[in-house]
Amino acid sequence: MLSLALASPVLTIPSHAAGAPDTAQSLAPTLSLLSNPAATTAAMANHLDRDPDNVVLTVETLPITQADVANVIRTLPVSLASLGPAEIYRRAMDVLVRQDVMVLNARKLGLDKDPAVIQKGKAAFERVLADEWLSRQADAAVTEAALHARYDRDIAGKPGPEEVRARVILTATEAEARALIEKAQNGADFADLARQFSKDPTASDGGDLGFIPIEAVSPEVGSAMFALAPGQITPYPVHGMAGYFILRVEGRRQRATPTFDEARDKLARDLRTEAVKDTVTSLLKEIKFVPGTKPDIPQAR
């Protein structure tokens, strides 16, 4: 449902009806200080959750609350954070209005009483229930004591992560990428090629990514990038989800050991991941399974 709404043209919702100006403007001073897009959207959702039951708009008989808006904001692409709180809020409202319009019309058609729809709803609710249980199990694992113990075990007293300073050119086709690699190998300035031909957001900066750790890029790009010595260019295009990448490494450095505060977010992610895996594995060992009837599985012809 949400993906369908996001793929459609954006609606123009009356701002006075949706309460957007007051909500968004109250967030602006706080969010302008956040350079991390994920932190920006999380801060906005958390702000809205301070008054979760406040109804910001009613679509005929269906109320939209601040909690509804916050939940949608958490599902929006993190990249939208750069558009600012007012635009994030508007897009979340757009998703909810589209959804409610479809729900109202589905009810008029009696789809809410269709057995197939009811079964899908049951399955969806069970997925939400399982996800919420997992989330709470993971949250419980992230304590101050656990974070400090993991920091002492994995990070304290050890060298920091290796980083490379790299430039990138992104093209739509492999042929274009190969042609640009040939130009670079024949002496063309890589930064100039990036400015002229790259589709990456860094094009105006000559493709400069700055110093980054391997976790900051996709696995296929990271493995190619960190295999290069300073001054080297990838001898072939690296195929990624966005297209074909050409990479040049400008330098390498070893960062200092991260402080506890710098490592905190990663430590929390690691603890949450392990908690979920360990808890589910433990439950599967304890659960009792009762066989039912043999399923009628279609046979291949």
Buried (B, 14 or more C-beta within 10 A) or exposed (E): EBEEBBEEEEBEBEBEEBBBEEBBEEBEEEBEEBEEBEBBBBBBBEBBBEEEEBEBBEBEEBEBBBBBBBBBBBEBEEEBBEEBBBBBBBBBBBBBBBBBBBBEEEEEEEBEEEEEEEEEEEEEEEEEEEEEEBEEBBEEBBEEEBBBEBBEEEBBEEEBBEBBBBBBBBBEEEEBBBEBBEBBEEEEEBBEBBBEBBEBEBBEBBBBBEBBBBEBBEEEBBEBBBEBEEEEBBEEBBEBEEBBBBBBBBEBEEEEBBEEEEBBEBBBEBBBEBBBEEBBEEEEEEEEEEEEEEEEEEEEE
